[in-house]
Amino acid sequence: VIEVATSCGTSLPCLPYGHYYFVSQSDIDNFQEVFPNCTELEGDVTINSGGISVDKIYNLDGLSMVTSIEGSLGLWDNSEL
């Protein structure tokens, strides 16, 4: 979702009960731009830069405005963190 919205040059509201998948540092960095008023995430959050991603996740600064996650938070294969 983040990659598509960034490519289209648009922003979105929070995903209602949606799941957020971050597979690259650019996904993290663009989150505030794509979801500018999204501070409370109702779904699950998965952060996994393993596998084929060449843009490894090395910080979570782009998620600094998130105050709560109502679902689960999963961190996998993020050796750069």
ChimeraX commands (.cxc) that place a marker at each C-alpha (Angstrom):
marker #1 position 0.00,0.00,0.00 radius 0.5
marker #1 position 2.78,2.44,0.91 radius 0.5
marker #1 position 4.70,1.79,-2.31 radius 0.5
marker #1 position 1.60,2.28,-4.48 radius 0.5
marker #1 position 0.53,5.49,-2.72 radius 0.5
marker #1 position 4.06,6.90,-2.95 radius 0.5
marker #1 position 4.24,6.06,-6.66 radius 0.5
marker #1 position 0.89,7.80,-7.24 radius 0.5
marker #1 position 1.89,10.85,-5.19 radius 0.5
marker #1 position -1.08,10.59,-2.83 radius 0.5
marker #1 position -1.75,10.19,0.88 radius 0.5
marker #1 position -4.20,7.87,2.60 radius 0.5
marker #1 position -6.11,7.70,5.89 radius 0.5
marker #1 position -5.19,4.96,8.35 radius 0.5
marker #1 position -6.21,1.55,7.16 radius 0.5
marker #1 position -9.28,0.50,9.20 radius 0.5
marker #1 position -8.32,-2.82,10.73 radius 0.5
marker #1 position -5.72,-3.09,8.01 radius 0.5
marker #1 position -2.39,-4.74,8.29 radius 0.5
marker #1 position 0.78,-2.77,7.71 radius 0.5
marker #1 position 3.75,-4.50,6.08 radius 0.5
marker #1 position 7.16,-2.84,6.02 radius 0.5
marker #1 position 9.77,-4.60,3.93 radius 0.5
marker #1 position 12.23,-1.77,3.23 radius 0.5
marker #1 position 13.64,1.38,4.79 radius 0.5
marker #1 position 11.78,3.44,2.20 radius 0.5
marker #1 position 8.48,1.92,3.43 radius 0.5
marker #1 position 9.32,3.15,6.94 radius 0.5
marker #1 position 10.59,6.54,5.75 radius 0.5
marker #1 position 7.51,7.21,3.58 radius 0.5
marker #1 position 4.92,6.18,6.18 radius 0.5
marker #1 position 4.31,9.70,7.53 radius 0.5
marker #1 position 3.93,11.09,4.02 radius 0.5
marker #1 position 1.53,8.36,2.89 radius 0.5
marker #1 position -0.47,8.23,6.16 radius 0.5
marker #1 position -0.02,11.79,7.53 radius 0.5
marker #1 position -2.65,11.62,10.28 radius 0.5
marker #1 position -2.21,8.00,11.22 radius 0.5
marker #1 position -1.01,7.69,14.81 radius 0.5
marker #1 position -3.12,4.77,16.07 radius 0.5
marker #1 position -2.87,1.59,14.02 radius 0.5
marker #1 position -5.83,-0.77,14.41 radius 0.5
marker #1 position -4.35,-3.78,12.62 radius 0.5
marker #1 position -1.17,-5.81,12.82 radius 0.5
marker #1 position 2.25,-4.40,11.95 radius 0.5
marker #1 position 4.90,-6.58,10.34 radius 0.5
marker #1 position 8.47,-5.32,9.87 radius 0.5
marker #1 position 10.54,-7.77,7.83 radius 0.5
marker #1 position 13.40,-6.71,5.60 radius 0.5
marker #1 position 14.69,-10.23,5.07 radius 0.5
marker #1 position 14.35,-12.07,1.82 radius 0.5
marker #1 position 14.80,-10.25,-1.48 radius 0.5
marker #1 position 14.78,-6.67,-0.14 radius 0.5
marker #1 position 17.98,-4.75,-0.92 radius 0.5
marker #1 position 16.74,-1.70,1.00 radius 0.5
marker #1 position 17.31,-3.13,4.50 radius 0.5
marker #1 position 15.54,-1.52,7.45 radius 0.5
marker #1 position 18.09,0.15,9.75 radius 0.5
marker #1 position 15.85,2.50,11.81 radius 0.5
marker #1 position 12.20,3.06,12.65 radius 0.5
marker #1 position 12.29,6.88,12.77 radius 0.5
marker #1 position 9.55,7.15,10.13 radius 0.5
marker #1 position 7.12,5.53,12.58 radius 0.5
marker #1 position 7.85,7.98,15.40 radius 0.5
marker #1 position 4.35,9.48,15.31 radius 0.5
marker #1 position 2.66,6.10,15.93 radius 0.5
marker #1 position 1.33,6.10,19.50 radius 0.5
marker #1 position -0.44,2.74,19.57 radius 0.5
marker #1 position -0.85,-0.56,17.74 radius 0.5
marker #1 position -4.04,-2.43,18.60 radius 0.5
marker #1 position -2.97,-5.58,16.77 radius 0.5
marker #1 position 0.28,-7.47,17.00 radius 0.5
marker #1 position 3.76,-6.20,16.20 radius 0.5
marker #1 position 6.10,-8.60,14.43 radius 0.5
marker #1 position 9.80,-7.97,13.77 radius 0.5
marker #1 position 11.62,-10.53,11.63 radius 0.5
marker #1 position 14.92,-10.68,9.74 radius 0.5
marker #1 position 15.97,-7.12,10.55 radius 0.5
marker #1 position 19.65,-7.62,11.34 radius 0.5
marker #1 position 20.42,-3.98,10.52 radius 0.5
marker #1 position 18.22,-2.79,13.40 radius 0.5
marker link #1:1,2 radius 0.2
marker link #1:2,3 radius 0.2
marker link #1:3,4 radius 0.2
marker link #1:4,5 radius 0.2
marker link #1:5,6 radius 0.2
marker link #1:6,7 radius 0.2
marker link #1:7,8 radius 0.2
marker link #1:8,9 radius 0.2
marker link #1:9,10 radius 0.2
marker link #1:10,11 radius 0.2
marker link #1:11,12 radius 0.2
marker link #1:12,13 radius 0.2
marker link #1:13,14 radius 0.2
marker link #1:14,15 radius 0.2
marker link #1:15,16 radius 0.2
marker link #1:16,17 radius 0.2
marker link #1:17,18 radius 0.2
marker link #1:18,19 radius 0.2
marker link #1:19,20 radius 0.2
marker link #1:20,21 radius 0.2
marker link #1:21,22 radius 0.2
marker link #1:22,23 radius 0.2
marker link #1:23,24 radius 0.2
marker link #1:24,25 radius 0.2
marker link #1:25,26 radius 0.2
marker link #1:26,27 radius 0.2
marker link #1:27,28 radius 0.2
marker link #1:28,29 radius 0.2
marker link #1:29,30 radius 0.2
marker link #1:30,31 radius 0.2
marker link #1:31,32 radius 0.2
marker link #1:32,33 radius 0.2
marker link #1:33,34 radius 0.2
marker link #1:34,35 radius 0.2
marker link #1:35,36 radius 0.2
marker link #1:36,37 radius 0.2
marker link #1:37,38 radius 0.2
marker link #1:38,39 radius 0.2
marker link #1:39,40 radius 0.2
marker link #1:40,41 radius 0.2
marker link #1:41,42 radius 0.2
marker link #1:42,43 radius 0.2
marker link #1:43,44 radius 0.2
marker link #1:44,45 radius 0.2
marker link #1:45,46 radius 0.2
marker link #1:46,47 radius 0.2
marker link #1:47,48 radius 0.2
marker link #1:48,49 radius 0.2
marker link #1:49,50 radius 0.2
marker link #1:50,51 radius 0.2
marker link #1:51,52 radius 0.2
marker link #1:52,53 radius 0.2
marker link #1:53,54 radius 0.2
marker link #1:54,55 radius 0.2
marker link #1:55,56 radius 0.2
marker link #1:56,57 radius 0.2
marker link #1:57,58 radius 0.2
marker link #1:58,59 radius 0.2
marker link #1:59,60 radius 0.2
marker link #1:60,61 radius 0.2
marker link #1:61,62 radius 0.2
marker link #1:62,63 radius 0.2
marker link #1:63,64 radius 0.2
marker link #1:64,65 radius 0.2
marker link #1:65,66 radius 0.2
marker link #1:66,67 radius 0.2
marker link #1:67,68 radius 0.2
marker link #1:68,69 radius 0.2
marker link #1:69,70 radius 0.2
marker link #1:70,71 radius 0.2
marker link #1:71,72 radius 0.2
marker link #1:72,73 radius 0.2
marker link #1:73,74 radius 0.2
marker link #1:74,75 radius 0.2
marker link #1:75,76 radius 0.2
marker link #1:76,77 radius 0.2
marker link #1:77,78 radius 0.2
marker link #1:78,79 radius 0.2
marker link #1:79,80 radius 0.2
marker link #1:80,81 radius 0.2
view
